[in-house]
């Protein structure tokens, strides 16, 4: 092998290359491991002669299958990267690709680029697909070793520059080659149209890229999925966090398609995802919840049978200990919103109150996504118990009125829209037809809202039918006098003013006038003119209590 490679460096004659390719093929037929090991020792990036020798190993299906299997083993056996700190003060270590898996990935791409490798790729399709997808996961953001970086820079300035040797791009190219050579051209094209290949290579977009690949596989390569899924399940317990994230993202997305039900994969997929709920990686736990909730769109008729398991998982996600603004909790809220309308009513009643209490703090989160998702989920909770709202849950509905009314003025349109939905769903549970009608009339999606007119009408009916709520509603609105959002800060005294306007003077004892007056006087010094105006108007309305 050493002699062959040196001879190829000395000549460009075509017949010499053909003879070398035939010689490598003959050698590999008898000594496959030695030939593969020798070729993997070639300098990276592989020159054109080395690439042609790799392609020579695809001539005969039996040999090419053996070569592909060996390369897969070498790619997966060694550690995919090593961590090194580029600077002593660097907070995050750089990840540097290790040479053997990188060389094996390049070699896999070269062998599969030969049309003759088709039968072997088809035979090893599940292992190749899973192995290379996991390889992609471990190369996102990974750098070349420094000596190869320098070599790349020198090649880039020369006329003989080869294709860029990027660890992640190399793995993505090899994965595409598996799909193309294995007869899944439709998958490649769909992922291409959706920008999935580019997403796969980026830290921020990797999960989305995996999801788009899984969706395309479910649509165009369903019969391949049982063995692909089996090959990926082993990565669920990988020591590499990136592999656990990628395999979970892929399996979770499959549940958006009914194909897993058709292929009788549903039960095992649910069980395997549920087993990862305690994974130390928050991203894995989040993706598990996404997958379980995807059942609502992929196989909605199966949700009822698995209701207790699904609801338990979501409630556990709400209580995830990964910080006050856990993305796992966000995923759990989004998942519950999908599932609530499909589970058994008695299963839902068991978690209704806990869920309402747990999501309430998110209504005022500084993060828009948490406000929007939690408020919309609150609307779904109300919708789910229309006509059967128990007193303990009614207490949560009443407690949510002030934040929902004030966040109609939220600076984020998605939060305001969520409030419209939630209030429309709350209306029937308050058992006040006039108030429910006000919510329905003023808060339809896509309709302009005259906030003052709406708030006046809502407060009129609130104080007519629930006068005993005055003190509670006013004290809750006082909290929002210090809101960081100007429009919400202006809406809070406005709400208080309309409540006072429509209540009878004998209800005065419910309100601490001294505290309220002091808070309004502070608002008169607010930098926002609209806040000062609303505070002055409300102070004027307090005269009726004098």
Secondary structure, 3 states (H helix, E strand, C coil): CHHHHHHHHHCCCHHHHHHHHHHHHHHHHHCHHHHHHHHHCCCCCCCHHHHHHHHHCCCCHHHHHHHHHHHHHHHHHCCCEEEECCCCCCCCCEEEECHHHHHHHHHHHHHHCCHHHHHHHHHCHHHHHHHHHHHHHCCCCCECCHHHHHHHHHHHCCCCCCCCCCHHHHHHHHHHHHHHHCCCHHHHHHHHHCCHHHHHCCCCCHHHHHHHHHHHHHHHCHHHHHHHHHHHHHHHHCCCHHHHHHHHHHHHHHCCCCHHHHCCCHHHHHHHHHCCCCCCCHHHHHHHHHHHHCHHHHCHHHCCCCHHHHHHHHHHHHCCCCCCCCHHHHHHHHHHHHHHHHCCHHHHHHHHHHHHHHHHHHHHCCCHHHHHHHHHHHHHHHHHCCCCCCHHHHHHHHHHHHHHHHHHHCCCHHHHHHHHHHHHHHHHHCCCHHHHHHHHHHCCCCCCCCHHHHHHHHHHHHHHHCHHHHHHHHHHHHHHHHCCCHHHHHHHHHHHHHHHHCCCHHHHHHCCHHHHHHHHHHHCCCCCHHHHHHHHHHHHHHHHHC
